[in-house]
């Protein structure tokens, strides 16, 4: 698995080294390609899943409908005005408003 994560290394380079590998017959190439892809992209998929979970958490954090955005210290006037006008229901919705950033 660790070898397949390295750039330029593919399953065709390492399978001849494994004398104990199973024979998948006509599906052998498909099986090894699928395994290689899953191994190579596992880190990216894990990171993406963490980002998805973070987005879900933002969606679940509800904002009070009467939140006084203009009185929040550190929030830029432009962002406060947009938030006052749109009145997002959650932090997730607020984060998708153009001109509104987590930094304020």
N, C-alpha and C positions, 0 to 999 in steps of 0.2 A: 504494500500500500504506500509506504513512504517513497519508494522509488517512483511510483506513478505520479506523485505530486510534483516531481521535478520537471522543469521545462525541458522539452525535447525528448523526454522518455515516454515511450508508449508501450502498450501491452505486447506488441509484436517483438519488442526488443528483449523483454524479460520472460515471456512464456517458455522459450526454449530452455531456460535455466531451471525451470520447475519440473522435475521429472515425475512428481507425484500429482500433477494437476489432473483433474477429471476430464474425460472426453465427452464433450457435449454434441458430438456428431455434426450434423449439418448446421446446427445453431451455434457452434463454437465461436465463430467470429462475432456474432451478435452478442453473445453472453459476455465475452471479454471486452468488447467495445462499451457495452452498457456499464460494466464494472469500472472501466477506466474513467468514463465520464463521471460516474457517481463519486469516485475517489478524488478526481481532479477538482471537482466543483463543490465538494462537501463544505469547505470553509466558507465559500460565497453563499451557499444555501443557508448555512447556520446563521451568518451575519444578516441575511435578508429576513430570516424568520424572527430574529431579535428586533429588527426594525419594524416588522409587521406587528409584533407584540407591543412595542412602544406606541405605535399609532393607535392600537386598540385601547390602550390605557388612556391616551389623550381623549379619545372619543367618549370614554366612560366618565371622564371628569366633567361634570356638569357645571355650568356657570349660572349664577342667579340672574333672572331676567332684568332685575333692576340694578345691576352692578354699575357703580358710578366710575366709568373708565377714565373720565377727565380728571378725577381726583387721585388716581394711582400715580405715585411718585415714580419717576424714571421711565414712564411710558411716553413716547413721543406724541406730540400734539396730533400729527397726521394719523398715527395708529389709533389714538384714543377717539378721534372723530369717526374713523371708519368703524371701529368697534361699537360706538354709540349708535351709528346709523344702521348697522347690520344686526347687532344684537345676537351674536352666535350663541348657540345652546350648549356648546362644549368647547374645551380647549382644542380639540381636533379641528372643529370648524373654524375657530379663531386662527389657528396656525395656517390655514389655507387661504386666508384673506390677503390679497396683494397689498404689500406695504406694511404688513404686520409681521414682525419677527419675534422669536423667543426673547431676544435681547430688549424688545420694547420698541 
